[in-house]
Amino acid sequence: MLTHKELKARALERADVKAEYDRLDEEFQFLDEFLKARAAAGMTQAEVAERIGTTQSAVARLESGGGKHSPSIATLQKYAHALGCRLELRLVNETTARQVAGRTTRATSREKKVQLG
């Protein structure tokens, strides 16, 4: 039986799978931040749900990213605040980001940052 790592490597050899995987990368990174923040706060989905006035299943859907609807910025802010965090959205010039990625991880002067909450 293949391990998850082996299965992923084999699947990513297919151009169509790799293209879709790459397309979803930003979303997965974003969702991963939410999971890491909740783990760092030591909270369960049910505890987050109680703090923001929703259900555990709604928090699970938000964290999975697989729902029909994208959460509003207000919902993301509530989630962040429940964890003692602040939500930050950034617009990053893709050309500059690709160039900078090879040299440094520092923010560039072309990066525009919007802090919410």
Contacts in CASP RR format, 6 or more apart in sequence:
PFRMAT RR
TARGET T0000
AUTHOR 0000-0000-0000
METHOD contacts of the structure
MODEL  1
MLTHKELKARALERADVKAEYDRLDEEFQFLDEFLKARAAAGMTQAEVAE
RIGTTQSAVARLESGGGKHSPSIATLQKYAHALGCRLELRLVNETTARQV
AGRTTRATSREKKVQLG
2 10 0 8 1.000
11 17 0 8 1.000
11 21 0 8 1.000
12 18 0 8 1.000
12 21 0 8 1.000
27 65 0 8 1.000
31 63 0 8 1.000
31 64 0 8 1.000
31 65 0 8 1.000
34 62 0 8 1.000
34 63 0 8 1.000
34 79 0 8 1.000
35 63 0 8 1.000
37 80 0 8 1.000
37 83 0 8 1.000
37 85 0 8 1.000
38 45 0 8 1.000
38 48 0 8 1.000
38 63 0 8 1.000
38 83 0 8 1.000
40 83 0 8 1.000
41 83 0 8 1.000
41 84 0 8 1.000
41 85 0 8 1.000
43 82 0 8 1.000
43 83 0 8 1.000
44 56 0 8 1.000
45 56 0 8 1.000
45 59 0 8 1.000
45 60 0 8 1.000
45 63 0 8 1.000
46 56 0 8 1.000
46 59 0 8 1.000
48 59 0 8 1.000
48 79 0 8 1.000
48 82 0 8 1.000
48 83 0 8 1.000
49 55 0 8 1.000
49 56 0 8 1.000
49 58 0 8 1.000
49 59 0 8 1.000
51 82 0 8 1.000
52 59 0 8 1.000
52 75 0 8 1.000
52 78 0 8 1.000
52 79 0 8 1.000
52 81 0 8 1.000
52 82 0 8 1.000
59 79 0 8 1.000
61 67 0 8 1.000
62 71 0 8 1.000
62 75 0 8 1.000
62 79 0 8 1.000
71 79 0 8 1.000
73 87 0 8 1.000
73 89 0 8 1.000
73 116 0 8 1.000
76 87 0 8 1.000
77 87 0 8 1.000
77 116 0 8 1.000
77 117 0 8 1.000
79 87 0 8 1.000
80 86 0 8 1.000
80 87 0 8 1.000
80 117 0 8 1.000
81 117 0 8 1.000
86 115 0 8 1.000
86 116 0 8 1.000
86 117 0 8 1.000
87 116 0 8 1.000
87 117 0 8 1.000
88 113 0 8 1.000
88 114 0 8 1.000
88 115 0 8 1.000
88 116 0 8 1.000
89 114 0 8 1.000
89 116 0 8 1.000
90 111 0 8 1.000
90 112 0 8 1.000
90 113 0 8 1.000
90 114 0 8 1.000
91 111 0 8 1.000
91 112 0 8 1.000
91 114 0 8 1.000
92 108 0 8 1.000
92 110 0 8 1.000
92 111 0 8 1.000
92 112 0 8 1.000
93 108 0 8 1.000
93 110 0 8 1.000
93 111 0 8 1.000
96 108 0 8 1.000
96 110 0 8 1.000
96 111 0 8 1.000
97 108 0 8 1.000
100 106 0 8 1.000
100 108 0 8 1.000
107 113 0 8 1.000
END
